[in-house]
Structure formats: structure tokens, C-alpha cells
């Protein structure tokens, strides 16, 4: 009864909240979600630069400010992120815009997420065994191969390029009801117009895309905002788009990457079969799902590597588990309210609403899929799905046979997917 806020949060394992400094919930939500990537926090902890608003670079100041803020947050009490906001405003004056009343204006959290990561790209170091130049590319970088084909001429050669992203966009149209469908829409864009060398005029093109490198942590932006010229506002698409706890990106990958993913997917399939079989003897499917959840909380040393040996920080199975959600409540990206939701353990999540951090159930997080004026998922952060080393007895199961069909996981037919 006599505990102060700090002691109470420690007892409940409640992490620190962030004070709202005047429409700064967009930044607070981004900071809470990115904090859930332990490897990024480790890299920030190793950074030796410091905040210097007069002589240092913006990237240096933002990286150092975020490192210091996370250290302070780890002590468990509410923090006013004054220095972080100051360096963000110095680097990006657009975030410092003031409204008619003189207070700061609301900003787009997706834009803030991208700009912070671009700064961290310049200053964070990758882990020793990585060939990537920084920790952001190592753990969050998506690589794709694209093909641009002229729809009006077979003579024009197909143009191939490699593209790199930090966020994968989910396009929303009238037919999209599930995240998986929206992500697949990203793989093919038709009706693009550009100049054709062969035809000597503008022509229609089709652009196709396939993922060649999956990062350990996959960030997805729900493309919910469309700029309306007439009102000069980023208007919101409120449509309900269901997103799963377990996501499978196999369908989005190039044939070469799919082949590389198969051995690990077979191990997961065997593990799923064993879970369902043993749970069947005990308490049915619910028990299997619960055990699967528990494996997500295991320490790294008790899990199989989730990266390819030659690319530490990549994802070697195509399977992901939902780790954080950034939501928006309101009708445009430059108004309303942003909140971060972060998985803590098992079915328990934390709602990080500025300085108020409270536990919620996973079911409440899955209700953030849209369809009304409630908090609606805008950015989804998926972590690598973990496979326990100890499964089916004291030893790892024999998984030498990689010819088994990989676990297919589109909506509705994956044992472990929760839509």
C-alpha cells in the first residue's frame, strides 16, 4: 500500500511511460515500439557519441539521445523525453511546427519512425558477425528484387533492380480484409506510366516485386492515409483489416529465398505436429497454442538460431510473431492520438499511452484492426518466431529430413495462426 509509482511499476514489471510534451504522442509511441527490439537497444548501448546541439551531427545527437532515454526508462519511472524531442526538432524542423494556439502540432508517427531509423542507420554498429553496415539494416532491413516490364512492347527489355526498405507497405483497397492480401497487393503494380525508349512515348508498365532478404524484425505500415487535395489533409481509411499474431511471409519471397527457408520451416512443421499430438492427449488445441506462446518468451540460448549463418539478423523461416503495434485514433495523420502496444509475456501486452502504461490481453490488441473511430493499427512490428532447442523430449527432434512440405500459412490454414 505504501509503494510509490516507481516501486509499484517494478513489482508489476511495468516499464516506464513517457510524458506528453504537447502533441508528442506520435514520438512516444514510436519510441516504445522500437524499444521492443532488444538487438537495437544493445547496439544503441554500445554507441559512445553524445548529444551536441551546437557542433555534433543530427544523427549523432538523435542516436545518443535515444540511447540515454532508454537507459533512463529502464529505471522504471515516467520520463519527460525533453532532450529527445529537442534533437528531433533540431534535425527535422517540420516536427516543431506550432498551431494557432502556439502549441506543437500533431505529426505523422510513420514519418517519425522512418526519420529516426534513418538517423540510427548512420551511427549504430552491426554485431561483429554481420556484413551489414549498421544495426538497422542488419535487423530491420528488407531487400527485394523488382522487375519493370513494358505492357505495350515485347521488344523492350525487362529492367531489374534491387530495392531496400525499412518498412513494408500494406496497400488497402475495397477487396482487402486481411493483412496477407494487402501485402500480396504490394507484389504487383499495374498501370504505371513512364517513358518507353523503344516506343519513343509514354507507355503502361507493370512492376513486380519479390523479397530476397527477410529481416529478423519486420515492420509493416498500413497505408491508411490518403492526401485529399481539396481539404489539404491526410484523410484516414477506417476499413477493418485483420492482422495475425503469427505471420508467414513465404508467399512474398523469391523462389531462391523460398528454397533457403524450407529446412527451418520443416523443423517448425514437425514441432507444430508434435505440439498438437501431445496436446491432443492432454487438453486439446488451446494447450498447443499456449505452449507455442511460451516458446516466444524463451531466452535466445534455448532457441534455434532464427538467422541464416551467413546473414546474422535475417529471418531463416519466413515465420514471425507479433511484437508491437502503433495505433492511431482520429480521422487524419496530423490530428488525433497515437498509442504504442508492446507484447510483454505470454498473452499479456502493455498499452503505452504516453505516461500511462497498463496491461491488456492479446485479444484486445487484435481488436485494433480498424472499422471505426477506435484505436486503429497503423504500424505493425513482427519479431522472429522462435523454435525451442528442447522439443519433444530432452534432445532436439531429428529434423534431418527436409523434404516434408513446408508449413503453409496463409489465413485460416495455419495451425498456429490467430487471425
N, C-alpha and C positions, 0 to 999 in steps of 0.2 A: 504493500500500500504506500510505503514511503519512498518508492523508487521515483527518480526524476526521469525525464524523457529519454536521456542517454542510456540509463540503466535498463529501462523498460524495453527499449529497442534491442539492446544486447540480449536480454532474456528471451525475446521473441525472435531473435535473429533478423530484426527489421533493419534493412540498410538505411542510409541517410537519405533524406529528402533534399530538394533544392528550392530555396526561396524564390518566389516570382518577383523579379525586379521591375515589373511593369510590362505586361505583354511579352514576357520572355519564356513562356511555357513551351514554345517551339524548340528553343535551345535546351531547356531542361529535359524534355522528352528524348531528344537525340542523345544527350549525354548519358542518360540512364540506360538506353538500349545498347549503345556502343560499349558500355561498361560490362555487359554480359559476355563479351568476347575475351576470355582470360589471356589468350596469346597476345592480344593487342595491348592489354594492361601491362603484361610482362615487358613488352618492347618499350612502352612508354616509361616504365620504371627504370629501364636501362639508359634512358636518354639523359644526357648531362648538361644540355643547354639550359638557359634561364630566360625568364620574361624580361625583355628590354624594349620598352616602347619608343625610346629615342634613337637607339643605334641598331638594335637587332632586326632580323628579318621577321615578317609576319608569321612565316611557317615556324620559326624558332619559338616565338612568343606563344603561339597557339598550342604547339606541342608541349612546351614546358608548363603552360597554364593548365592544360587538361591533365597532365601527369600530377601536378600539385593538387588539383581539385580532387582527383580520385584518391590520392593519399589521405586528404582531409576527410573525404566521405567515408573512407574505411574505418574511421574512428567512431562512426555510428550516429552522429547528431546532425541536425539540419544545417545546411551550409548556404550562405548567400554567395552565389558564384560571381562576385563583383569583378574580379580580375579577368576571369574567362570572358565575361560579357564585354569588358573593356577592350581586350585584344581582338575579339571578334568584330567589334565596331570599327577598330582601327584598320583591320585587314579588309573588311567589307562594309564600307560606309552605308550601303543600301540597307543593312540591318539596323542602322542607327536612325532611320527616318522617324520623324515625330509627327503626330497627328495634330489636328486643330487645337486640341486642349493642351498640347505641349508634351504629352507623354509619348513613350515609344509605341510605334505601330506594330501590330501582329505581323509575323513574317511566315514564309513557307518553310515548314520543317524539312521537306525533302531537299530544298536548296541548301539549307544549313548543313544537313547530313553530308551532302556532296562536297561542299566547300571545306568542311572540317577534315574530311578524309583526304582531299587534295593537298591540304597543308601537311597532314601526317605522312603522306606519301613522300614528301621531300625530306623528312627528318627521322622517321623511325627506321631502325635497322632490322633486317630479317634475322631469323635464327641462323646459327652457324652453317647448318647443312643445306641451306636453301640457295638456289641460283637466282632468285628474285632480288630486285634491288632494294626493296623495303618491305616492312611487315604488312602494310595494307595490301599490296599486290600479292604477297605470299598467302595471306589467309582470307582475303575478300575479293581477289581479282578473278573475273570471269574472262575467258578467252574464247572467241568464236571465229569460224571461217565464214565469209559471206561470198555469195555469187550474184552478180548483177547481169541479167540476161535481157536482151532486147526482144520484146514480144512481136516486133514488126519486121525483123530481119534475122534470117538464119545465118547470114554471112558474117554478121558482127560477132567477134569472139567474146566469149563469156569472161567477164572481169572478176578475178578472185582476189580477195583481200583478207587480212587478219584484223579483227576488231577487238578491242579490250574495253570492258565495262567494270564498274564497281557496283552497279545496281542493274538488275534485270527487270525490264518494264513488263507489266501485265496490262495488255490493252483490253478495254471494256467496250463491248458493243451489245446490241439487243439480244444476241444469242448466247452471251457468256453468263453462265450461272455458277461456274466453278473456276477456281484459280488455274487448274490444269489446262482448261480450254483457253483461257486468256493468255497463258504462257505460250501455248502452241500457236496462237494467232501471231505471235512475235516472230515465228519462224519463216513466215512468208508474207511479203508485202507486194501487192499488185497495184497496177495503175500509177506507178511512179513516172513522172515525166522529166526527161533530160535530153540534152543534145546528142544525136547519134552521128558519129563520124562517117559511118558507111552511107547513111541515108541523107546526110547533109541538112538535117532538120531535127526539130524536137520529136521524140518518139516515146512510146509507152515501154516501161521496163518492169521486170519482176525481180525482186530481191529476196533471195533465200538465205537462211542463216542456220548454222549448226554449232553447238557448243563443242569446243575441243579441249577445254580445261575447266573443270568444276572446282571452285574454291571450297575449303573446309566450311566456311560460313557464307551462306548465300543470302544476299539482300534483294528483296523484290519490292518494287514500287507499284502500287495500284494506281493506274493512270486515271485518277478520279476528277481531275480538274481540267476544264477547257476554257480558254480565254474567250470571253464574249466581248467583241469589239464595241457593240452598242453601249453596254453598261461599263466597259473597261474594267471588267472583273473576272477573276479566275473562278468560274462557276463550277459547282460540285455535282458529280454524277452520284446519286444516292443509292444506286442499284445494289441489291444484296448479292455478293459474290462469296460463296463458301470457300474457306481455306482449311486444309487438313493439318492435323498435328504431325503426321508422318507424310512427307512429300517425297515423291520419286521423280527424278529429272532424267531418267534413262531415255525417254522418248525424244528429248530435246537435243541429244548428243549426236555427234558424227559417228558413222559406222566404226571408225578406228577406235574412238573413245569407248563406244559400247562394248567392243571386244575386250578392252582393258578392264572394264568394270565387272565383267561376268564372273571371274573367280571369287571376288568378295561377295557378290550378290548370291552366289551359290551357298556360301557359308551362312549368310543371313537366312536363306530359304530353309536350310537344314535346321537352323536354330529355331525358326518360326514353327516348323513342323514338330520339333521336339517339344517346344513350349505348349503347343495346342494338344499334343498327345498326352503329356504329363498332366496338364491342367484338366484334360478330359476325365482323367482318373480321379482328379480332386474336385475342383469347383467350377469347371467349365471355362468358357472363353474369357470371362471377366478376369479370371486369375492369370491367364496368359498375357492379357493386356497390362495387368498390374506389374507382372514380372518384367515385361518389356520396358515399362516406365522406369522401374528400379535400375535397370541396366544403364539408363541415361545419366544416372547420378553416380555411377562408379568412378573412382579415381582413374586417371589415364593409365597407370601401370597395370590395372586389372582389365584393361580393354585391348583388343587387337588394334594395330595402327589403322587410323582412318585415312591416311595419306598414301600415295604411291611412294615407294622408296626413293625414286629419283626426283620427287617433287613434294618435299615436306610442306604441308599447308594446303595441299589439294584434297579433293574428296575421291576415294577409290571405289565407292559403291553406287553413287548416284542417290543414295538414301539420306534424307535429312529429318531432323526433329525440330519442331517449332521452339524457338528460344526467346524471342522478344517481338512485340507488336507496338507500333507507334500509331495512335489513333487521332482522328480529327473530329470535332463536333462543331457543326455550323454549316454555312452554305457557300463560303469561299475560303481559299487557302490563306488569305490575308485578313481573316477575321475568325471568330470562334475560339476554340480551345483545343490544345494538344495535350495528350497524356501518353506516358510510356508504360507498357505492361511487360514484366520480365518474369520468366519462369524461375522459381526458386528451387523446388524439390518435389518430386512425385507429381501430384495433381495440383499442387499449390503454386500460385503465381502471385506476383506483387504488382499492385496498381500504384504507379509512381505519378501522382498528381501533384506536381510541384513539391511543396513541403509535407504533403500528406502521403505517407506510404502505408498501404493496407493490404492484407492477404485476401486473395479471391481464388475461386475454384477454376480449373481449366475450362469447365463448361461455360463459365461467364466470358472467358476470353474468346471462345469460338462463336459467341453471340455478337461479336464485334464486326460482323461481316457486312453490315450495311442494311439498306432498305428503309431507313427513316432518319430522324434527326438525332439519334443516339450516337455515342462514340463509334466511329467507323474506321476500320483498318485502312491505313494509308501506306505504311511501310511494314513489311514482314521480314524478320531476321531468322533464318534457319541455321541450326548448328549441325555438325556431322552426327549421324545416328551411330551409336556406339554398340559394338559387339563384344560381350564379355569373353575373356580368355577361358574362364571356367564355365563351361556349359555342358549339360548332360553328363555330369559326373565330375570327378576331381581333375580329369585331363580335358584338354580341348577335344572336341569331336573330330573324327577323321574327316577331313574335308579335301582329300587329295583328288576326288572325282569332281572335275569342274564341268562335266558335260550336262549336268542337270539343268533344266530350264531355269533361267534366272527368274526371281520373284517378280511377277508382273504387278505393277502398282499404278493403275490409273484409278479414277474414282470408282469406289464401290467394290473392286475385286481384290484388294489387298487386305490380307487378314488383319494387318496391324494399322491400317489407315483409319483415322477417325475423321469423318467429314462433318 
